[in-house]
Amino acid sequence: MLEDKNNQRTPISQLGEFGLIEHLTKNIKLGQESTVKGIGDDAAVISRQADVVEVVTTDMLVEGVHFDLGYMPLKHLGYKAVIVNLSDVYAMNASPTQITVSLALSNRFPVEAVEELYEGILTACRIYGVDLVGGDTTSSQSGLIISVTALGEAKKDDLVYRNGAKENDLLVVSGDLGGAYLGLQVLERERQVFQVNPNSQPDLDAYTYLIERQLKPEARKDITELLEKLEVKPTAMIDISDGLSSEILHLCKQSGVGCVLYEDKIPLDPQVISTCEEFEMDSTTVALSGGEDYELLMTISMEDFPKIKANPDFTVLGHITEVAAGTQLITRAGQQMELIARGWNSIKED
């Protein structure tokens, strides 16, 4: 029996990143009384006091998969490695408190390079008020790998999960979308130009916002603070790391609901629109599938709409429906299409 199982060879790419996670964790049973929430949300939740819980999340960035040091400065990389984790904590409506950082380094990195990386890490810690409390360092034969674990805390009643969306809730997003992906496209183009002509000097003034979105993203701490000030608690929330379409589908699956998303409501920065025209890309596709925006996608009860409707930090994208209605995109032309996840998948065929 064991021999038959070992002879099976299912490519990981057949399942994809989230399919693999679901496959490997489907039989996990939680035994600790302090474990409130395990795998399946932006962060795990651990109870430490009667009304206060701890959240824990981790992300790994791998050279050649998640970043290219040809245009990603080490200081920016260190900063970004922290931000992607803090974003998950804020997506739980919690406050980050500590991080640990583990590195795998090849021998091409001198001490000075690691110091530059840590300068970015410590800058993020200072700005967001978190402590670096530990980690690990080891060697690597395949470049640089950074793994950051973030811890945070919240009152139990303040936590927001992915599974709380209800029919007729509003689908709301912070900020604007697509900028980080287009920043990556600009950097990739300029790298190719440089490889052909090393003497060329790129003129990136027209793409400042896009490049910053890619190289130095920010976690939306301000949004969770604003929600508290407005006395609005989302019914569900998730951060946008893999693309709007993927995150909407995660939220809907976890909540057991459907949704309607309106194309003409997707918030786009003017630089996104003009750069999409330059690259001959569809701006909606970029917003739906680009990823790395680290905005917060949430569902909000209709009764809370008056509290957010005049606020420029929030955009109502659509609404939640019953699960039988599916996940639908209404185009600018009024056509109805099934919303499909085409966002970032770190485990796929080359």
Secondary structure, 3 states (H helix, E strand, C coil): CHHHHHHCCCCHHHHHHHHHHHHHHCCCCCCCCCEEECCCCCCEEEECCCCEEEEEEEEEEEECCCECCCCCCHHHHHHHHHHHHHHHHHCCCCEEEEEEEEEEECCCCCHHHHHHHHHHHHHHHHHHCCEEEEEEEEECCCCCEEEEEEEEEEEHHHCCCCCCCCCCCEEEEECCCCHHHHHHHHHHHHHHHHHHCCCCCCCCHHHHHHHHHHHCCCCCHHHHHHHHHHCCCCCEEEECCCCHHHHHHHHHHHHCCEEEEEHHHCCCCHHHHHHHHHHCCCHHHHHHHCCCCCCEEEEECHHHHHHHCCCCCEEEEEEEECHHHCEEEECCCCCEEECCCCCCCCCCCC
